[in-house]
């Protein structure tokens, strides 16, 4: 009897531990304090020294590490001339939209000499996210990892890694990125492309003058490493591979996925991907390149260079007669630049883990069906900039980009404040179109008129609206893959395809069982993607292409999610130190 009871207790404890259902009182959540001083710093890359805007003089910026359930208090103080705001990319910000960060959407920017404390709690999320500046192009140097560990005692749903390594990809300009975007917006043409891609801030040996600026991943044989990959590049989706090693994908955008193995991953700006790297059982007599280069579908010019880091087995030299730099160096083979077949296969492999502990709560009914076209367009050459009436966009116009032909005009006050104080008149209108006003063959023939409309239009959703949104790429000025990012939510990617979305046929093929959950999804080049999300987070939420140049051109919009009935369904009041415009 006693033995039986004991084994029942053991079983009980065992299942609590294995299922991660640890009793609440043992899971003390804590408050973590960080200080971000925005300051200039001289940094040299490609033999080119320049003064860049940084957090605490670090490039890339400091790593934030917290656990699920923790509260973060991050005090940002602006010591530079430019306005600044910081976004915690992928954090849900339940009821705390004031801490989300996009300038003129949820807050006025922090002006020179001022500060602001971002105050939020991480609820129901664990995995790799990141933070970045969210104003103009300052995120080119202001970015870093935001790592959320599971609650104490809760294991990963995969092999416990021997070590974890954040790997953040970036894009480097020898020129000042602020000058690059300002010039592009002035002339109406495409921006100057970057001079290098970087891995943890380092371009690596394939660039001029950069062998000393090489990221080295030193590993031991026979171990499992968790690589937390983040794409912080501005304008390029990237392929990434490590020579002679396979990667097991276990998480994307801080949501666990069904593990699968691949030689190469594709990661768009804004996305994160956790992979397990199992090192070779014995020390190899070799070192290995890990490389990344862009996946390109658009017509514009782009940075066609390749970054490289080196995977080095720590004690290979002890086992080998050759010094490290004499060992053979293996190089991975990456897909060709426009390999959309690879992109499609890769995204089709991504499925939610969907276990009892990590269920995929896909909305099964839909309250609101929306259809948004995504793509480039033009504005007429504006007279104030160009007396001679020629701009450098297509046929003397200025490049623009839009959603449902609305190119988003940034307000000069914060939308969330206008909404909260009930003073939206003259700031925004709540009439974002639910589908294109004039339907056309989105992926077919070219249009004669490529002009976009301009305005600050928002889509209003009652609390808990279940939304199905189809994002349709257009071929106006060339079909192109667009990584769309939604603030404040994770969504499920229920379907995707090429050509024009067919409302009669395509929904029948939607995956409503285990679709991947994300915050940033690639709209396929010349195709569409369908997402579902539950609007359970009151506030104003930005949605935009995470290719920064497209955002600059207006490929962005915002949602207003209204308060629900109950206190925990309402946006909290603004913090007292919220910056003023
Ligand atoms: Cu990662 Cu609105 O941004």
Boltz pocket constraint, residues with backbone or C-beta under 6 A from the ligand:
constraints:
  - pocket:
      binder: B
      contacts: [[A, 87], [A, 89], [A, 102], [A, 132], [A, 134], [A, 270], [A, 485], [A, 487], [A, 542], [A, 544], [A, 546]]
      max_distance: 6.0
